Amino acid sequence: MIHVLTNMTLFLTSKQIVTKMEENVKRVDNRVNDYIKDSNENNIHDIRTAIRRLDASFRSLPKNLREKKKVCKYITTSKRLFKINSQIRDYDIICEKLEKYSSEPIYTKLTDSLNRRRKITVASARKIALSVRDLPLPHVSENDIRSKKLEMRFNKVVCRLRERIELDLPVVLTNANKVKELHEMRKDCKKLRYLLELVPPQNNNSIDNKEIHKMITE
């Protein structure tokens, strides 16, 4: 299905990307506030997906806007929060598996050790979340975006991800031990999914909206 994107041009207008950017910034802001109140598993998941969507919007922007100080600072700090919450999520997954695996003392000690690390990591993550909340929300203007540059940038990023996925897919399908390649492909698929979500429902180009939805689902 991903081959449909080959030599296919997807269109975004300045107004559409600005609207999506504002929506995604607001979503991160709301999720950060929820996370600060309670850094539970659900809020960890929600803040990570919100940052992924914001990053997709950011990646689509022309270079001059990606380098804009306020925008860059907010995105960089948000991605730090994303990264540290990935560690917390990993602790949760490992502890859950260990608890089901065995109740022997050696595993109990390991679980206790991981929980202590999680507690320390959550404290660090909350400090980063507070710093994100204190930053001014980034804003981009339609007047700062040339439609042609936006179109070129968006399709360039989509094409790059598509090529990486197509490169890794045969490797992971033929060798289950290629864990690194599988992990990278999963990340690229998520990035591509959130990029395709930026394409508006009413999109008068050569690719059907049902095709976009099908690609996102796959």
C-alpha positions in Angstrom: 0.0 0.0 0.0 2.9 2.4 0.8 3.9 2.2 -2.9 0.9 4.5 -3.6 3.1 7.3 -2.3 5.7 6.8 -4.9 5.8 9.8 -7.2 2.6 11.1 -5.6 2.4 14.7 -4.5 0.4 15.6 -1.4 -0.8 19.1 -1.0 -1.0 21.2 2.2 -1.9 24.9 2.2 -0.4 27.4 4.6 -3.7 27.8 6.4 -4.0 24.0 6.9 -0.5 23.5 8.4 -0.9 26.6 10.6 -4.3 25.2 11.9 -2.8 21.8 12.5 0.2 23.3 14.2 -2.0 25.3 16.6 -4.1 22.3 17.3 -1.1 20.1 18.1 0.6 22.8 20.3 -2.6 23.2 22.3 -2.9 19.4 22.6 0.7 19.2 24.0 0.0 22.1 26.4 -3.1 20.3 27.7 -1.4 16.9 28.0 1.6 18.5 29.8 -0.8 20.0 32.4 -2.4 16.5 32.9 1.0 14.9 33.1 2.1 17.3 35.8 -1.0 16.6 37.9 -0.6 12.8 37.6 2.3 11.1 35.7 0.4 7.8 35.3 0.6 5.3 32.5 -2.3 6.8 30.5 -0.9 10.4 30.7 2.5 9.1 29.7 1.0 7.6 26.6 -1.1 10.7 25.9 1.9 13.1 26.2 4.0 10.9 23.9 1.4 10.8 21.1 0.7 14.5 21.5 4.4 15.3 21.0 4.6 12.9 18.0 1.8 14.8 16.3 3.4 18.2 17.1 6.7 16.9 15.7 5.0 15.9 12.5 3.7 19.5 12.1 7.1 20.9 12.9 8.9 18.6 10.4 6.5 19.8 7.7 7.5 23.5 8.2 9.9 25.2 5.8 13.5 25.6 7.2 13.1 29.3 8.2 10.2 28.4 10.5 11.9 25.3 11.9 14.8 27.5 13.0 12.6 30.1 14.6 13.8 30.5 18.2 10.5 30.1 20.0 9.3 27.2 17.8 12.6 25.4 18.0 13.0 25.8 21.8 9.4 24.4 22.4 9.9 21.4 20.1 13.4 20.6 21.5 12.2 20.7 25.1 9.0 18.7 24.2 11.2 16.0 22.5 13.3 15.8 25.7 10.1 15.1 27.6 9.2 12.5 25.0 12.5 10.7 25.3 12.5 10.5 29.1 9.0 9.2 29.1 10.0 6.5 26.7 12.4 5.3 29.4 9.6 5.4 32.0 7.3 3.4 29.6 10.1 0.8 29.2 10.4 0.4 33.0 6.6 -0.1 33.2 6.7 -2.8 30.5 9.6 -4.7 32.0 8.2 -4.6 35.5 4.8 -5.9 34.3 6.5 -8.8 32.5 8.7 -9.6 35.5 5.8 -9.7 37.9 4.0 -12.2 35.6 7.2 -14.2 35.0 8.1 -15.2 38.5 7.8 -14.3 42.2 11.3 -15.6 43.1 13.4 -13.1 45.2 15.9 -12.4 42.4 13.1 -11.1 40.1 11.4 -9.2 43.0 14.6 -7.4 43.7 15.0 -6.5 40.1 11.5 -5.2 40.0 12.1 -3.1 43.1 15.3 -1.7 41.6 13.4 -0.8 38.4 10.7 0.9 40.3 13.2 3.0 42.2 14.8 4.0 38.9 11.3 4.8 37.6 10.6 7.1 40.5 13.9 9.0 40.0 13.2 9.3 36.2 9.6 10.5 36.8 11.0 13.3 39.0 13.3 14.4 36.2 10.6 14.1 33.7 8.2 16.3 35.7 10.9 19.0 35.9 11.1 18.9 32.1 7.3 19.0 31.8 7.3 22.1 34.1 9.9 23.8 31.8 7.7 23.0 28.8 4.7 24.5 30.5 6.7 27.7 31.3 7.7 28.2 27.7 5.6 30.6 25.5 3.5 28.6 23.1 5.0 28.7 19.6 3.1 30.5 16.9 3.5 30.5 13.1 1.8 32.7 10.7 0.3 31.9 7.2 2.2 34.9 5.9 5.5 33.3 6.8 4.8 30.2 4.8 5.2 30.0 1.0 2.9 27.3 -0.3 5.4 26.0 -2.8 8.1 25.5 -0.1 5.6 23.9 2.2 4.6 21.4 -0.5 8.2 20.6 -1.3 9.1 20.2 2.3 6.1 18.0 3.2 6.6 15.7 0.3 10.3 15.5 0.9 9.8 14.2 4.5 7.1 11.8 3.4 9.3 10.4 0.6 12.3 10.0 3.0 10.2 8.0 5.5 8.6 5.9 2.7 12.1 5.0 1.4 13.4 4.1 4.8 10.3 1.9 5.5 10.7 0.1 2.1 14.3 -0.5 2.9 13.8 -2.0 6.3 10.6 -4.0 5.6 12.1 -6.9 3.6 14.9 -7.2 6.2 12.5 -7.6 9.2 10.1 -9.9 7.2 12.9 -12.3 6.4 14.9 -12.2 9.7 13.1 -12.0 13.0 16.4 -11.2 14.8 16.8 -7.9 13.1 15.4 -6.1 16.2 17.2 -2.8 15.5 15.7 -2.5 12.0 12.3 -3.5 13.3 12.4 -0.8 16.0 13.5 1.9 13.4 10.8 0.8 11.0 8.1 1.1 13.7 9.3 4.6 14.5 9.3 5.6 10.8 5.8 4.1 10.4 4.5 6.2 13.3 6.1 9.3 11.9 4.6 8.7 8.5 1.2 8.0 10.0 1.2 11.4 11.8 2.4 13.2 8.7 -0.4 11.7 6.6 -2.9 12.8 9.3 -2.0 16.4 8.4 -3.5 16.0 5.0 -7.0 17.6 5.2 -10.2 15.5 4.6 -11.1 17.8 1.7 -8.1 17.4 -0.5 -8.5 18.0 -4.2 -5.5 16.2 -5.6 -4.8 13.0 -7.4 -4.8 10.8 -4.4 -8.2 9.8 -3.0 -9.0 10.5 0.7 -9.9 6.8 1.2 -6.4 5.9 0.0 -4.9 8.2 2.6 -7.1 6.7 5.4 -6.2 3.2 4.3 -2.5 4.1 4.3 -2.8 5.6 7.8 -4.6 2.4 9.0 -2.0 0.1 7.5 
